[in-house]
Amino acid sequence: MAQQQALRNRMPLPSFEESVPLMISFAPNWPLRTVIFRVLGTALVIGAAAMWFMPGSNLSAETALMKLGVSLFFFFSGLALLMIHHQDNQPDAYFDPIRRELRVLQKNNRGRPQTVLRRSYDSLGSARFNEHYLEICDVDGTILMRLPIESAEIRHALRMQLSGLVNISV
């Protein structure tokens, strides 16, 4: 587990050679929505536990059964809201200069990365670089994916890797 955690947090050093692969993680597109989901999820989980400490209700068999059902519903709903945009659930984009392809890796149920999309650089339409993100477009011009770019070094290394292989538009 520690080795998997170290591999996930490791960021490849940007290099300007073509032989260094680049891995970019997807990010949730609405940070405010993520914060709201986490606050609501936390409130639901705490509310599921706090429901049993509320005074003043008689604990007949029917009431206890309803209270158990509602608290389980609150708990699992809160857990789902907390995990909806968790970093472990986000896919990774892997730019491979040796095979000249873009792979999108998603973790499966066992926590191992699994390739969900594999496209060669020749099959991509274009790449648009912005200050904070990269848009990969299909041949017909539709956006395949939008990837956040953390630094200018990574943007430059990625631009160098894709230049000559993918049409780069401004």
C-alpha positions as CSV (number, residue, x, y, z in Angstrom):
1,M,0.0,0.0,0.0
2,A,2.8,2.4,0.8
3,Q,4.5,1.6,-2.5
4,Q,1.2,2.3,-4.3
5,Q,0.8,5.6,-2.4
6,A,4.4,6.6,-3.3
7,L,3.8,5.8,-7.0
8,R,0.6,7.8,-7.1
9,N,2.1,10.9,-5.5
10,R,5.3,10.8,-7.6
11,M,5.3,13.4,-10.4
12,P,7.6,12.7,-13.3
13,L,10.2,15.4,-13.7
14,P,9.6,17.5,-16.8
15,S,12.2,16.9,-19.5
16,F,12.5,18.3,-22.9
17,E,13.5,15.0,-24.5
18,E,10.9,13.0,-26.4
19,S,11.6,9.8,-24.4
20,V,10.1,10.9,-21.1
21,P,6.5,10.0,-20.6
22,L,4.1,12.5,-19.1
23,M,1.2,11.7,-16.8
24,I,-1.5,14.2,-16.1
25,S,-4.4,13.6,-13.7
26,F,-7.9,14.7,-14.4
27,A,-9.5,17.1,-12.0
28,P,-13.1,17.8,-11.1
29,N,-14.3,20.7,-13.2
30,W,-16.4,22.3,-10.5
31,P,-14.4,22.8,-7.2
32,L,-17.4,24.5,-5.6
33,R,-19.6,21.5,-6.3
34,T,-17.0,19.2,-4.8
35,V,-16.9,21.3,-1.6
36,I,-20.7,21.3,-1.3
37,F,-20.9,17.5,-1.8
38,R,-18.3,17.0,0.9
39,V,-20.0,19.3,3.4
40,L,-23.4,17.6,2.7
41,G,-21.8,14.2,2.9
42,T,-20.2,15.0,6.2
43,A,-23.4,16.4,7.6
44,L,-25.3,13.2,6.5
45,V,-22.8,10.9,8.1
46,I,-22.8,12.9,11.4
47,G,-26.6,13.1,11.3
48,A,-26.8,9.3,10.9
49,A,-24.9,8.9,14.2
50,A,-26.5,11.8,16.0
51,M,-29.9,10.5,15.3
52,W,-29.4,7.8,17.9
53,F,-28.5,10.4,20.6
54,M,-31.6,12.6,20.2
55,P,-33.6,12.6,23.4
56,G,-37.3,12.5,23.8
57,S,-38.4,9.7,21.5
58,N,-39.8,6.4,22.7
59,L,-38.0,3.4,21.4
60,S,-40.7,1.1,20.4
61,A,-39.9,-1.6,17.9
62,E,-41.4,0.2,15.0
63,T,-39.7,3.5,15.8
64,A,-36.3,1.8,16.3
65,L,-36.7,0.0,12.9
66,M,-37.6,3.2,11.1
67,K,-34.7,5.1,12.9
68,L,-32.3,2.3,11.8
69,G,-33.5,2.5,8.2
70,V,-33.2,6.3,8.1
71,S,-29.8,6.4,9.7
72,L,-28.5,3.7,7.3
73,F,-29.9,5.8,4.4
74,F,-28.2,8.9,5.7
75,F,-24.9,7.1,6.3
76,F,-24.7,5.5,2.8
77,S,-25.9,8.7,1.0
78,G,-23.3,10.7,2.9
79,L,-20.6,8.2,2.0
80,A,-21.6,8.4,-1.6
81,L,-21.4,12.2,-1.6
82,L,-18.0,12.1,0.1
83,M,-16.6,9.6,-2.5
84,I,-18.1,11.1,-5.7
85,H,-15.0,13.2,-6.6
86,H,-12.4,11.5,-4.6
87,Q,-8.9,11.7,-6.0
88,D,-8.6,7.9,-6.2
89,N,-11.6,7.7,-8.5
90,Q,-10.2,10.2,-11.1
91,P,-8.5,8.7,-14.2
92,D,-5.0,9.6,-15.3
93,A,-3.9,10.6,-18.8
94,Y,-0.5,9.0,-19.8
95,F,1.4,10.4,-22.8
96,D,3.7,7.7,-24.1
97,P,6.4,9.1,-26.5
98,I,7.8,5.6,-27.3
99,R,4.6,4.1,-28.5
100,R,3.3,7.5,-29.6
101,E,0.0,7.1,-27.9
102,L,-2.3,8.6,-25.3
103,R,-3.7,6.2,-22.7
104,V,-6.3,7.0,-20.1
105,L,-5.9,4.8,-17.0
106,Q,-8.7,4.2,-14.5
107,K,-8.5,2.2,-11.3
108,N,-10.6,-0.9,-11.3
109,N,-12.3,-2.5,-8.3
110,R,-9.0,-3.9,-7.0
111,G,-7.3,-0.6,-7.1
112,R,-5.1,-1.5,-10.1
113,P,-4.8,0.9,-13.1
114,Q,-6.7,-0.3,-16.2
115,T,-6.6,1.2,-19.6
116,V,-10.0,2.6,-20.6
117,L,-8.9,4.6,-23.7
118,R,-5.9,4.2,-26.0
119,R,-5.4,6.5,-29.0
120,S,-2.3,6.9,-31.1
121,Y,-1.1,10.4,-31.7
122,D,-1.9,10.0,-35.4
123,S,-5.6,9.4,-34.6
124,L,-5.9,12.7,-32.6
125,G,-7.2,15.8,-34.4
126,S,-5.5,18.6,-32.5
127,A,-4.2,19.8,-29.2
128,R,-5.0,23.2,-27.8
129,F,-2.8,24.6,-25.0
130,N,-4.1,27.2,-22.6
131,E,-2.5,28.7,-19.5
132,H,-4.1,26.2,-17.2
133,Y,-5.3,23.3,-19.3
134,L,-4.8,21.2,-22.4
135,E,-7.7,20.3,-24.7
136,I,-7.3,17.2,-26.8
137,C,-9.7,17.3,-29.8
138,D,-10.8,14.5,-32.1
139,V,-10.5,14.6,-35.9
140,D,-14.0,16.2,-36.3
141,G,-13.1,18.9,-33.8
142,T,-15.0,17.7,-30.7
143,I,-13.2,17.8,-27.4
144,L,-12.1,14.4,-26.2
145,M,-10.7,15.6,-22.9
146,R,-9.6,18.7,-21.0
147,L,-6.6,18.2,-18.8
148,P,-5.3,20.6,-16.1
149,I,-1.7,21.5,-16.4
150,E,0.0,22.5,-13.2
151,S,3.2,24.3,-14.5
152,A,4.8,25.9,-17.5
153,E,7.5,23.2,-17.5
154,I,5.0,20.4,-17.9
155,R,3.1,22.4,-20.6
156,H,6.4,23.0,-22.5
157,A,7.5,19.3,-22.2
158,L,4.1,18.1,-23.5
159,R,4.1,20.6,-26.3
160,M,7.6,19.4,-27.3
161,Q,6.4,15.7,-27.2
162,L,3.3,16.4,-29.3
163,S,4.9,18.7,-31.8
164,G,5.2,17.2,-35.3
165,L,2.9,14.3,-34.3
166,V,-0.3,16.2,-33.4
167,N,-1.7,19.4,-34.9
168,I,-1.2,22.0,-32.2
169,S,-3.6,24.9,-32.4
170,V,-3.4,28.1,-30.3
